Amino acid sequence: MRFPPRITRLGAAAAVLSALLVGGTVTATPAAAAVGDICYGDLPSQAHDTLDLIEQGGPFPYTQDGTVFQNREGNLPGQSTGYYHEYTVITPGASTRGARRIVTGEEYQEDYYTADHYASFDLIDYRC
């Protein structure tokens, strides 16, 4: 049986609960509320390959993989520069990197999938 990578990763709800329990504050932003969710099993197989590479630390197919994602569109929860990193999800038949990416968040160890080059994001749910 194959277990998905990052099976122990915290979800967004756990991160919020953790922040509240240690006395931190959580600020919801409209952009953060717009993030959807997707089951790990519903991701394209190429996204599984990318997540496996992230878990292994590479090697990655593109030099841009692992670079800081700036969140310029503001579609992910606001974090400091360097918090998010992006990785290519290969698109079969594409002559370029295509539009699909995995964006990881380091402190709360969340993983997001975008199929439309950052216009929208889904938080990956490893429980399904």
MMTF fields as JSON, N, C-alpha, C and O atoms, coordinates in Angstrom:
{
  "mmtfVersion": "1.0.0",
  "mmtfProducer": "UNKNOWN",
  "numBonds": 511,
  "numAtoms": 512,
  "numGroups": 128,
  "numChains": 1,
  "numModels": 1,
  "chainsPerModel": [1],
  "groupsPerChain": [128],
  "chainIdList": ["A"],
  "bondAtomList": [4, 2, 8, 6, 12, 10, 16, 14, 20, 18, 24, 22, 28, 26, 32, 30, 36, 34, 40, 38, 44, 42, 48, 46, 52, 50, 56, 54, 60, 58, 64, 62, 68, 66, 72, 70, 76, 74, 80, 78, 84, 82, 88, 86, 92, 90, 96, 94, 100, 98, 104, 102, 108, 106, 112, 110, 116, 114, 120, 118, 124, 122, 128, 126, 132, 130, 136, 134, 140, 138, 144, 142, 148, 146, 152, 150, 156, 154, 160, 158, 164, 162, 168, 166, 172, 170, 176, 174, 180, 178, 184, 182, 188, 186, 192, 190, 196, 194, 200, 198, 204, 202, 208, 206, 212, 210, 216, 214, 220, 218, 224, 222, 228, 226, 232, 230, 236, 234, 240, 238, 244, 242, 248, 246, 252, 250, 256, 254, 260, 258, 264, 262, 268, 266, 272, 270, 276, 274, 280, 278, 284, 282, 288, 286, 292, 290, 296, 294, 300, 298, 304, 302, 308, 306, 312, 310, 316, 314, 320, 318, 324, 322, 328, 326, 332, 330, 336, 334, 340, 338, 344, 342, 348, 346, 352, 350, 356, 354, 360, 358, 364, 362, 368, 366, 372, 370, 376, 374, 380, 378, 384, 382, 388, 386, 392, 390, 396, 394, 400, 398, 404, 402, 408, 406, 412, 410, 416, 414, 420, 418, 424, 422, 428, 426, 432, 430, 436, 434, 440, 438, 444, 442, 448, 446, 452, 450, 456, 454, 460, 458, 464, 462, 468, 466, 472, 470, 476, 474, 480, 478, 484, 482, 488, 486, 492, 490, 496, 494, 500, 498, 504, 502, 508, 506],
  "bondOrderList": [1, 1, 1, 1, 1, 1, 1, 1, 1, 1, 1, 1, 1, 1, 1, 1, 1, 1, 1, 1, 1, 1, 1, 1, 1, 1, 1, 1, 1, 1, 1, 1, 1, 1, 1, 1, 1, 1, 1, 1, 1, 1, 1, 1, 1, 1, 1, 1, 1, 1, 1, 1, 1, 1, 1, 1, 1, 1, 1, 1, 1, 1, 1, 1, 1, 1, 1, 1, 1, 1, 1, 1, 1, 1, 1, 1, 1, 1, 1, 1, 1, 1, 1, 1, 1, 1, 1, 1, 1, 1, 1, 1, 1, 1, 1, 1, 1, 1, 1, 1, 1, 1, 1, 1, 1, 1, 1, 1, 1, 1, 1, 1, 1, 1, 1, 1, 1, 1, 1, 1, 1, 1, 1, 1, 1, 1, 1],
  "groupList": [{"groupName": "MET", "atomNameList": ["N", "CA", "C", "O"], "elementList": ["N", "C", "C", "O"], "formalChargeList": [0, 0, 0, 0], "bondAtomList": [1, 0, 2, 1, 3, 2], "bondOrderList": [1, 1, 2], "singleLetterCode": "M", "chemCompType": "L-PEPTIDE LINKING"}, {"groupName": "ARG", "atomNameList": ["N", "CA", "C", "O"], "elementList": ["N", "C", "C", "O"], "formalChargeList": [0, 0, 0, 0], "bondAtomList": [1, 0, 2, 1, 3, 2], "bondOrderList": [1, 1, 2], "singleLetterCode": "R", "chemCompType": "L-PEPTIDE LINKING"}, {"groupName": "PHE", "atomNameList": ["N", "CA", "C", "O"], "elementList": ["N", "C", "C", "O"], "formalChargeList": [0, 0, 0, 0], "bondAtomList": [1, 0, 2, 1, 3, 2], "bondOrderList": [1, 1, 2], "singleLetterCode": "F", "chemCompType": "L-PEPTIDE LINKING"}, {"groupName": "PRO", "atomNameList": ["N", "CA", "C", "O"], "elementList": ["N", "C", "C", "O"], "formalChargeList": [0, 0, 0, 0], "bondAtomList": [1, 0, 2, 1, 3, 2], "bondOrderList": [1, 1, 2], "singleLetterCode": "P", "chemCompType": "L-PEPTIDE LINKING"}, {"groupName": "ILE", "atomNameList": ["N", "CA", "C", "O"], "elementList": ["N", "C", "C", "O"], "formalChargeList": [0, 0, 0, 0], "bondAtomList": [1, 0, 2, 1, 3, 2], "bondOrderList": [1, 1, 2], "singleLetterCode": "I", "chemCompType": "L-PEPTIDE LINKING"}, {"groupName": "THR", "atomNameList": ["N", "CA", "C", "O"], "elementList": ["N", "C", "C", "O"], "formalChargeList": [0, 0, 0, 0], "bondAtomList": [1, 0, 2, 1, 3, 2], "bondOrderList": [1, 1, 2], "singleLetterCode": "T", "chemCompType": "L-PEPTIDE LINKING"}, {"groupName": "LEU", "atomNameList": ["N", "CA", "C", "O"], "elementList": ["N", "C", "C", "O"], "formalChargeList": [0, 0, 0, 0], "bondAtomList": [1, 0, 2, 1, 3, 2], "bondOrderList": [1, 1, 2], "singleLetterCode": "L", "chemCompType": "L-PEPTIDE LINKING"}, {"groupName": "GLY", "atomNameList": ["N", "CA", "C", "O"], "elementList": ["N", "C", "C", "O"], "formalChargeList": [0, 0, 0, 0], "bondAtomList": [1, 0, 2, 1, 3, 2], "bondOrderList": [1, 1, 2], "singleLetterCode": "G", "chemCompType": "PEPTIDE LINKING"}, {"groupName": "ALA", "atomNameList": ["N", "CA", "C", "O"], "elementList": ["N", "C", "C", "O"], "formalChargeList": [0, 0, 0, 0], "bondAtomList": [1, 0, 2, 1, 3, 2], "bondOrderList": [1, 1, 2], "singleLetterCode": "A", "chemCompType": "L-PEPTIDE LINKING"}, {"groupName": "VAL", "atomNameList": ["N", "CA", "C", "O"], "elementList": ["N", "C", "C", "O"], "formalChargeList": [0, 0, 0, 0], "bondAtomList": [1, 0, 2, 1, 3, 2], "bondOrderList": [1, 1, 2], "singleLetterCode": "V", "chemCompType": "L-PEPTIDE LINKING"}, {"groupName": "SER", "atomNameList": ["N", "CA", "C", "O"], "elementList": ["N", "C", "C", "O"], "formalChargeList": [0, 0, 0, 0], "bondAtomList": [1, 0, 2, 1, 3, 2], "bondOrderList": [1, 1, 2], "singleLetterCode": "S", "chemCompType": "L-PEPTIDE LINKING"}, {"groupName": "ASP", "atomNameList": ["N", "CA", "C", "O"], "elementList": ["N", "C", "C", "O"], "formalChargeList": [0, 0, 0, 0], "bondAtomList": [1, 0, 2, 1, 3, 2], "bondOrderList": [1, 1, 2], "singleLetterCode": "D", "chemCompType": "L-PEPTIDE LINKING"}, {"groupName": "CYS", "atomNameList": ["N", "CA", "C", "O"], "elementList": ["N", "C", "C", "O"], "formalChargeList": [0, 0, 0, 0], "bondAtomList": [1, 0, 2, 1, 3, 2], "bondOrderList": [1, 1, 2], "singleLetterCode": "C", "chemCompType": "L-PEPTIDE LINKING"}, {"groupName": "TYR", "atomNameList": ["N", "CA", "C", "O"], "elementList": ["N", "C", "C", "O"], "formalChargeList": [0, 0, 0, 0], "bondAtomList": [1, 0, 2, 1, 3, 2], "bondOrderList": [1, 1, 2], "singleLetterCode": "Y", "chemCompType": "L-PEPTIDE LINKING"}, {"groupName": "GLN", "atomNameList": ["N", "CA", "C", "O"], "elementList": ["N", "C", "C", "O"], "formalChargeList": [0, 0, 0, 0], "bondAtomList": [1, 0, 2, 1, 3, 2], "bondOrderList": [1, 1, 2], "singleLetterCode": "Q", "chemCompType": "L-PEPTIDE LINKING"}, {"groupName": "HIS", "atomNameList": ["N", "CA", "C", "O"], "elementList": ["N", "C", "C", "O"], "formalChargeList": [0, 0, 0, 0], "bondAtomList": [1, 0, 2, 1, 3, 2], "bondOrderList": [1, 1, 2], "singleLetterCode": "H", "chemCompType": "L-PEPTIDE LINKING"}, {"groupName": "GLU", "atomNameList": ["N", "CA", "C", "O"], "elementList": ["N", "C", "C", "O"], "formalChargeList": [0, 0, 0, 0], "bondAtomList": [1, 0, 2, 1, 3, 2], "bondOrderList": [1, 1, 2], "singleLetterCode": "E", "chemCompType": "L-PEPTIDE LINKING"}, {"groupName": "ASN", "atomNameList": ["N", "CA", "C", "O"], "elementList": ["N", "C", "C", "O"], "formalChargeList": [0, 0, 0, 0], "bondAtomList": [1, 0, 2, 1, 3, 2], "bondOrderList": [1, 1, 2], "singleLetterCode": "N", "chemCompType": "L-PEPTIDE LINKING"}],
  "groupTypeList": [0, 1, 2, 3, 3, 1, 4, 5, 1, 6, 7, 8, 8, 8, 8, 9, 6, 10, 8, 6, 6, 9, 7, 7, 5, 9, 5, 8, 5, 3, 8, 8, 8, 8, 9, 7, 11, 4, 12, 13, 7, 11, 6, 3, 10, 14, 8, 15, 11, 5, 6, 11, 6, 4, 16, 14, 7, 7, 3, 2, 3, 13, 5, 14, 11, 7, 5, 9, 2, 14, 17, 1, 16, 7, 17, 6, 3, 7, 14, 10, 5, 7, 13, 13, 15, 16, 13, 5, 9, 4, 5, 3, 7, 8, 10, 5, 1, 7, 8, 1, 1, 4, 9, 5, 7, 16, 16, 13, 14, 16, 11, 13, 13, 5, 8, 11, 15, 13, 8, 10, 2, 11, 6, 4, 11, 13, 1, 12],
  "groupIdList": [1, 2, 3, 4, 5, 6, 7, 8, 9, 10, 11, 12, 13, 14, 15, 16, 17, 18, 19, 20, 21, 22, 23, 24, 25, 26, 27, 28, 29, 30, 31, 32, 33, 34, 35, 36, 37, 38, 39, 40, 41, 42, 43, 44, 45, 46, 47, 48, 49, 50, 51, 52, 53, 54, 55, 56, 57, 58, 59, 60, 61, 62, 63, 64, 65, 66, 67, 68, 69, 70, 71, 72, 73, 74, 75, 76, 77, 78, 79, 80, 81, 82, 83, 84, 85, 86, 87, 88, 89, 90, 91, 92, 93, 94, 95, 96, 97, 98, 99, 100, 101, 102, 103, 104, 105, 106, 107, 108, 109, 110, 111, 112, 113, 114, 115, 116, 117, 118, 119, 120, 121, 122, 123, 124, 125, 126, 127, 128],
  "secStructList": [7, 7, 7, 7, 6, 6, 6, 6, 7, 7, 7, 2, 2, 2, 2, 2, 2, 2, 2, 2, 2, 6, 6, 7, 7, 7, 7, 7, 7, 2, 2, 2, 2, 6, 7, 3, 3, 3, 3, 4, 4, 4, 1, 7, 2, 2, 2, 2, 2, 2, 2, 2, 2, 2, 2, 2, 6, 7, 7, 7, 1, 1, 6, 6, 6, 6, 3, 3, 3, 7, 7, 6, 6, 7, 7, 1, 7, 7, 7, 7, 6, 6, 1, 3, 3, 3, 3, 3, 7, 7, 7, 6, 6, 7, 1, 1, 7, 7, 1, 7, 3, 3, 3, 3, 3, 6, 6, 6, 6, 3, 3, 3, 3, 3, 1, 1, 6, 6, 1, 7, 7, 3, 3, 3, 3, 6, 6, 7],
  "xCoordList": [0.848, 0.0, 0.886, 1.831, 0.588, 1.37, 0.723, -0.454, 1.488, 0.988, 1.366, 2.483, 0.454, 0.784, 1.879, 1.984, 2.711, 3.737, 3.098, 1.947, 3.845, 3.403, 2.114, 1.314, 1.918, 0.699, 0.567, -0.544, 1.684, 1.636, 1.535, 1.524, 1.461, 1.418, 0.16, -0.901, 0.292, -0.854, -1.736, -1.244, -3.008, -3.94, -4.079, -3.572, -4.753, -4.923, -5.663, -5.328, -6.656, -7.422, -6.534, -6.655, -5.647, -4.743, -3.78, -3.432, -3.356, -2.45, -3.139, -2.538, -4.383, -5.147, -5.311, -5.089, -5.697, -5.872, -4.57, -4.56, -3.482, -2.172, -1.836, -1.367, -2.068, -1.775, -2.612, -2.118, -3.862, -4.736, -4.332, -4.403, -3.908, -3.545, -2.285, -2.15, -1.374, -0.141, -0.236, 0.769, -1.433, -1.64, -1.401, -1.362, -1.24, -1.031, -2.344, -3.413, -2.248, -3.451, -3.551, -2.544, -4.762, -5.029, -5.888, -6.958, -5.428, -6.179, -6.653, -5.84, -7.944, -8.486, -8.523, -8.921, -8.104, -8.155, -9.13, -9.352, -9.722, -10.634, -9.976, -10.618, -8.703, -8.02, -7.91, -8.11, -7.594, -7.454, -8.774, -8.788, -9.862, -11.17, -11.511, -12.365, -10.849, -11.144, -10.423, -10.714, -9.492, -8.771, -9.725, -10.391, -9.78, -10.622, -9.832, -8.78, -10.348, -9.615, -9.787, -10.747, -8.846, -8.87, -8.32, -7.338, -8.946, -8.458, -7.186, -7.07, -6.254, -5.014, -5.31, -4.648, -6.29, -6.639, -7.231, -7.27, -7.692, -8.274, -7.26, -7.591, -6.032, -4.995, -4.585, -4.692, -4.119, -3.578, -2.32, -1.63, -2.026, -0.88, 0.429, 1.338, 0.53, 1.755, 1.948, 3.083, 0.86, 0.957, 1.494, 2.276, 1.076, 1.623, 3.127, 3.887, 3.555, 4.99, 5.737, 6.812, 5.169, 5.802, 5.884, 6.919, 4.815, 4.825, 5.867, 6.525, 6.018, 7.05, 8.445, 9.291, 8.675, 9.97, 10.229, 11.351, 9.198, 9.339, 9.745, 10.654, 9.071, 9.35, 10.785, 11.43, 11.277, 12.635, 13.703, 14.896, 13.278, 14.23, 14.796, 15.865, 14.092, 14.508, 15.133, 15.076, 15.723, 15.969, 14.692, 13.804, 14.621, 13.442, 13.698, 14.833, 12.646, 12.832, 13.128, 13.644, 12.815, 13.012, 13.819, 13.678, 14.665, 15.487, 14.647, 15.093, 13.442, 12.573, 11.947, 11.466, 11.948, 11.329, 12.054, 13.28, 11.274, 11.819, 12.095, 12.527, 11.848, 12.084, 10.95, 9.867, 11.222, 10.239, 9.059, 9.234, 7.861, 6.628, 6.215, 6.053, 6.045, 5.809, 4.363, 4.121, 3.398, 1.981, 1.521, 0.73, 2.017, 1.666, 0.171, -0.382, -0.474, -1.909, -2.712, -3.874, -2.096, -2.759, -3.813, -4.711, -3.726, -4.733, -4.463, -5.333, -3.289, -2.978, -2.953, -2.814, -3.086, -3.01, -1.718, -0.659, -1.803, -0.638, 0.429, 0.151, 1.651, 2.805, 4.011, 3.959, 5.072, 6.285, 6.947, 6.729, 7.76, 8.484, 9.372, 10.065, 9.347, 10.146, 9.356, 9.847, 8.131, 7.302, 6.862, 6.895, 6.451, 5.938, 7.007, 7.828, 6.995, 7.876, 7.033, 6.043, 7.436, 6.648, 7.401, 8.629, 6.609, 7.136, 6.233, 5.012, 6.838, 6.103, 5.407, 5.985, 4.154, 3.442, 3.416, 2.756, 4.126, 4.27, 2.9, 2.056, 2.715, 1.493, 1.826, 2.593, 1.263, 1.569, 1.253, 0.197, 2.188, 2.002, 2.357, 2.383, 2.635, 2.982, 4.452, 5.307, 4.733, 6.119, 6.823, 8.031, 6.054, 6.6, 6.291, 5.83, 6.544, 6.22, 4.721, 4.299, 3.922, 2.482, 2.007, 2.765, 0.752, 0.131, 0.0, -0.372, 0.291, 0.03, 1.233, 2.379, 0.944, 1.993, 1.512, 0.316, 2.486, 2.305, 3.023, 4.174, 2.355, 2.977, 2.933, 1.875, 4.096, 4.194, 4.362, 4.969, 3.82, 4.012, 4.815, 4.468, 5.857, 6.81, 6.419, 6.518, 5.984, 5.752, 4.63, 4.774, 3.531, 2.399, 2.374, 1.475, 3.352, 3.541, 2.297, 1.908, 1.687, 0.542, 0.992, 2.001, 0.238, 0.516, -0.717, -1.835, -0.508, -1.591, -1.366, -0.228, -2.456, -2.392, -3.106, -4.186, -2.492, -3.142, -3.017, -1.938, -4.116, -4.127, -4.171, -4.096, -4.292, -4.506, -3.495, -3.838, -2.261, -1.148, -1.468, -1.377, -1.84, -2.014, -3.327, -3.513, -4.235, -5.521, -6.373, -7.151, -6.225, -6.954, -6.093, -5.212, -6.359, -5.602, -6.554, -7.623, -6.126, -6.81, -5.808, -4.725, -6.175, -5.368, -5.496, -6.609, -4.386, -4.419, -4.773, -4.116, -5.824, -6.286, -5.758, -6.204, -4.82, -4.203, -5.041, -4.68, -6.148, -6.993, -7.946, -8.629, -8.012, -8.949, -8.292, -8.932],
  "yCoordList": [-1.176, 0.0, 1.23, 1.323, 2.16, 3.384, 4.468, 4.783, 5.033, 6.132, 7.433, 7.564, 8.403, 9.674, 10.391, 10.248, 11.177, 11.944, 12.95, 13.346, 13.349, 14.358, 13.963, 14.824, 12.667, 12.201, 12.806, 12.936, 13.173, 13.735, 15.245, 15.86, 15.847, 17.311, 17.844, 17.224, 18.993, 19.636, 20.3, 20.869, 20.233, 20.976, 22.398, 22.733, 23.231, 24.637, 24.768, 25.632, 23.927, 24.004, 23.693, 24.34, 22.716, 22.386, 23.535, 23.799, 24.209, 25.34, 26.463, 27.083, 26.723, 27.759, 27.379, 28.204, 26.138, 25.676, 25.787, 26.225, 25.395, 25.484, 26.92, 27.182, 27.838, 29.253, 29.763, 30.516, 29.363, 29.815, 29.226, 29.904, 27.96, 27.303, 27.888, 27.898, 28.37, 28.951, 30.453, 31.116, 30.999, 32.413, 33.302, 34.524, 32.726, 33.523, 34.079, 33.79, 34.861, 35.398, 34.881, 34.595, 34.767, 34.314, 35.364, 35.709, 35.869, 36.879, 36.284, 35.899, 36.209, 35.701, 36.826, 37.949, 36.513, 37.493, 37.004, 35.798, 37.901, 37.462, 36.498, 35.552, 36.716, 35.822, 34.426, 33.436, 34.339, 33.038, 32.278, 31.056, 32.985, 32.342, 31.804, 30.927, 32.321, 31.909, 30.624, 30.057, 30.151, 28.92, 27.747, 27.62, 26.893, 25.7, 24.539, 24.726, 23.348, 22.161, 21.068, 21.069, 20.136, 19.027, 17.797, 17.886, 16.675, 15.42, 14.99, 15.137, 14.467, 13.959, 12.995, 13.035, 12.142, 11.155, 11.75, 11.081, 12.988, 13.644, 14.443, 14.964, 14.543, 15.253, 14.45, 13.223, 15.132, 14.391, 13.627, 14.037, 12.533, 11.695, 12.478, 12.179, 13.47, 14.266, 15.088, 15.359, 15.482, 16.189, 15.251, 15.667, 13.983, 12.992, 12.861, 12.78, 12.841, 12.754, 13.953, 13.797, 15.15, 16.361, 16.318, 16.664, 15.902, 15.801, 14.794, 15.012, 13.688, 12.704, 13.337, 13.125, 14.111, 14.778, 15.786, 15.891, 16.524, 17.491, 16.759, 17.185, 15.666, 14.881, 14.344, 14.258, 13.985, 13.44, 14.527, 14.238, 15.778, 16.862, 16.975, 17.555, 16.425, 16.513, 15.222, 14.217, 15.227, 16.357, 16.775, 15.959, 18.047, 18.613, 18.849, 19.093, 18.776, 18.892, 20.3, 20.46, 21.316, 22.699, 23.471, 23.243, 24.387, 25.166, 26.076, 26.456, 26.426, 27.296, 26.549, 27.18, 25.219, 24.441, 24.663, 24.578, 24.949, 25.204, 26.67, 27.027, 27.528, 28.956, 29.556, 28.981, 30.706, 31.392, 31.831, 32.429, 31.525, 31.985, 33.262, 33.265, 34.34, 35.66, 35.917, 36.834, 35.135, 35.344, 36.751, 37.365, 37.254, 38.613, 38.78, 39.864, 37.695, 37.753, 37.832, 38.238, 37.449, 37.484, 36.417, 36.572, 35.334, 34.279, 33.262, 32.45, 33.292, 32.435, 33.302, 34.522, 32.683, 33.469, 34.277, 33.784, 35.505, 36.38, 35.834, 35.47, 35.783, 35.324, 36.165, 36.893, 36.061, 36.809, 36.215, 35.054, 37.038, 36.59, 35.404, 35.427, 34.389, 33.195, 32.058, 30.932, 32.336, 31.308, 30.25, 29.055, 30.692, 29.78, 29.461, 30.314, 28.224, 27.797, 27.08, 26.424, 27.211, 26.626, 25.524, 25.52, 24.583, 23.434, 23.15, 23.273, 22.773, 22.492, 21.142, 20.15, 21.128, 19.871, 19.717, 20.485, 18.74, 18.571, 18.375, 17.622, 19.076, 18.959, 18.161, 18.632, 16.962, 16.153, 16.919, 17.538, 16.861, 17.503, 18.971, 19.557, 19.589, 21.017, 21.19, 20.418, 22.197, 22.469, 23.38, 23.599, 23.908, 24.762, 24.121, 22.981, 24.849, 24.339, 24.169, 23.447, 24.806, 24.718, 25.573, 26.382, 25.394, 26.253, 25.595, 26.263, 24.318, 23.596, 23.661, 23.49, 23.914, 24.025, 23.453, 23.371, 23.068, 22.823, 23.976, 24.272, 24.623, 25.667, 25.179, 24.824, 25.168, 24.681, 25.848, 26.864, 25.691, 26.642, 25.956, 24.852, 26.575, 25.888, 25.772, 24.684, 26.847, 26.791, 25.828, 25.018, 25.916, 25.035, 23.836, 23.001, 23.731, 22.594, 22.257, 21.095, 23.282, 23.053, 22.999, 23.6, 22.279, 22.153, 22.592, 22.185, 23.427, 23.929, 23.481, 23.358, 23.242, 22.886, 23.972, 24.424, 24.386, 25.294, 24.707, 24.28, 24.691, 24.199, 25.356, 25.14, 26.595, 27.75, 28.873, 30.054, 28.491, 29.428, 30.521, 31.709, 30.119, 30.981, 31.763, 32.57, 31.556, 32.259, 31.719, 32.46, 30.434, 29.82, 28.718, 28.165, 28.414, 27.385, 26.48, 26.894, 25.217, 24.256, 23.695, 23.249, 23.718, 23.103, 21.578, 21.057, 20.879, 19.434, 18.759, 18.967, 17.949, 17.196, 15.765, 15.024, 15.377, 14.052, 12.965, 11.79, 13.332, 12.348, 11.648, 10.707, 12.085, 11.449, 11.181, 10.649],
  "zCoordList": [0.0, 0.0, 0.0, 0.784, -0.864, -0.968, -0.123, -0.299, 0.788, 1.597, 0.918, 0.418, 0.89, 0.245, 1.013, 2.231, 0.293, 0.988, 1.931, 1.751, 2.918, 3.874, 4.597, 4.962, 4.801, 5.456, 6.85, 7.365, 7.461, 8.808, 8.81, 9.877, 7.656, 7.591, 8.25, 8.189, 8.876, 9.51, 8.481, 7.506, 8.687, 7.852, 8.349, 9.419, 7.596, 7.971, 9.3, 10.111, 9.528, 10.769, 11.969, 13.01, 11.838, 12.932, 13.204, 14.355, 12.158, 12.324, 13.084, 13.961, 12.754, 13.453, 14.917, 15.803, 15.173, 16.546, 17.321, 18.472, 16.696, 17.345, 17.712, 18.82, 16.81, 17.079, 18.24, 19.08, 18.291, 19.366, 20.713, 21.739, 20.709, 21.956, 22.58, 23.804, 21.766, 22.318, 22.471, 22.726, 22.319, 22.568, 21.381, 21.525, 20.213, 19.014, 18.503, 19.041, 17.481, 16.865, 15.449, 14.801, 14.984, 13.629, 12.964, 13.465, 11.847, 11.129, 9.816, 8.975, 9.639, 8.383, 7.369, 7.679, 6.155, 5.088, 4.04, 3.93, 3.263, 2.222, 1.256, 0.798, 0.933, 0.004, 0.595, -0.108, 1.887, 2.523, 2.495, 2.345, 2.638, 2.623, 1.239, 1.11, 0.201, -1.163, -1.553, -2.606, -0.733, -1.032, -0.857, 0.17, -1.873, -1.795, -1.222, -0.61, -1.426, -1.004, -2.042, -2.812, -2.052, -2.985, -2.272, -1.536, -2.488, -1.921, -2.643, -3.86, -1.894, -2.473, -3.619, -4.657, -3.433, -4.449, -5.712, -6.745, -5.654, -6.826, -7.638, -8.703, -7.146, -7.883, -9.117, -9.122, -10.156, -11.295, -10.871, -9.938, -11.545, -11.166, -11.179, -10.404, -12.047, -12.107, -10.824, -10.431, -10.177, -8.901, -7.825, -6.97, -7.867, -6.926, -7.134, -6.169, -8.399, -8.704, -8.126, -7.547, -8.281, -7.76, -6.242, -5.673, -5.579, -4.121, -3.645, -2.628, -4.382, -4.044, -4.142, -3.272, -5.203, -5.378, -4.26, -3.765, -3.863, -2.764, -1.496, -0.784, -1.225, -0.022, -0.033, 1.012, -1.222, -1.361, -1.451, -1.35, -1.642, -1.802, -3.207, -3.397, -4.2, -5.6, -6.065, -5.356, -7.228, -8.127, -8.857, -9.103, -9.192, -9.833, -11.317, -11.725, -12.121, -13.574, -14.072, -15.178, -13.291, -13.734, -12.698, -11.496, -13.167, -12.242, -11.348, -10.266, -11.783, -10.982, -9.801, -8.86, -9.841, -8.769, -7.459, -7.385, -6.421, -5.096, -4.82, -3.724, -5.813, -5.604, -4.779, -4.666, -4.217, -3.386, -4.246, -5.308, -3.769, -4.398, -3.684, -2.463, -4.426, -3.842, -3.409, -2.625, -3.896, -3.568, -3.949, -3.234, -5.073, -5.527, -5.767, -5.581, -6.182, -6.437, -5.14, -5.149, -4.039, -2.737, -2.557, -1.729, -3.317, -3.239, -2.14, -1.824, -1.563, -0.417, 0.838, 0.745, 2.01, 3.247, 3.296, 2.908, 3.768, 3.84, 4.77, 5.913, 4.264, 5.036, 4.622, 3.631, 5.372, 5.04, 3.8, 3.453, 3.143, 1.963, 2.326, 3.343, 1.503, 1.737, 2.348, 2.422, 2.79, 3.416, 2.407, 2.7, 1.22, 0.198, -0.836, -1.172, -1.343, -2.429, -3.48, -3.155, -4.733, -5.819, -6.546, -6.629, -7.074, -7.797, -8.99, -8.898, -10.1, -11.325, -11.243, -10.8, -11.681, -11.918, -13.441, -14.142, -13.928, -15.374, -16.028, -15.544, -17.138, -17.927, -19.184, -20.023, -19.327, -20.509, -21.797, -21.926, -22.74, -24.033, -24.082, -25.164, -22.936, -22.913, -23.284, -22.849, -24.081, -24.47, -23.459, -23.548, -22.497, -21.444, -20.093, -20.031, -19.028, -17.69, -17.496, -16.593, -18.309, -18.142, -16.984, -16.45, -16.596, -15.586, -14.22, -13.255, -14.115, -12.874, -11.93, -12.346, -10.646, -9.637, -8.299, -8.017, -7.504, -6.075, -5.384, -5.704, -4.444, -3.633, -2.19, -1.669, -1.56, -0.185, 0.772, 0.433, 1.963, 3.043, 4.135, 4.554, 4.591, 5.45, 6.918, 7.485, 7.545, 8.99, 9.357, 10.273, 8.653, 8.952, 8.031, 8.13, 7.128, 6.255, 5.438, 5.323, 4.878, 4.027, 2.568, 2.196, 1.756, 0.333, -0.433, -0.115, -1.447, -2.279, -3.718, -4.171, -4.424, -5.843, -6.64, -6.261, -7.749, -8.681, -10.075, -10.488, -10.788, -12.173, -13.156, -14.366, -12.65, -13.522, -13.262, -13.309, -12.992, -12.815, -11.811, -12.122, -10.614, -9.443, -9.398, -8.487, -10.339, -10.274, -9.124, -8.522, -8.825, -7.715, -7.105, -7.762, -5.857, -5.142, -4.384, -3.936, -4.254, -3.402, -2.402, -2.781, -1.132, -0.09, -0.233, -0.311, -0.268, -0.459, 0.871, 1.891, 0.826, 1.988, 1.851, 0.976, 2.702, 2.634, 3.28, 3.217, 3.897, 4.562, 3.625, 4.031, 2.371, 1.44, 0.105, -0.802]
}
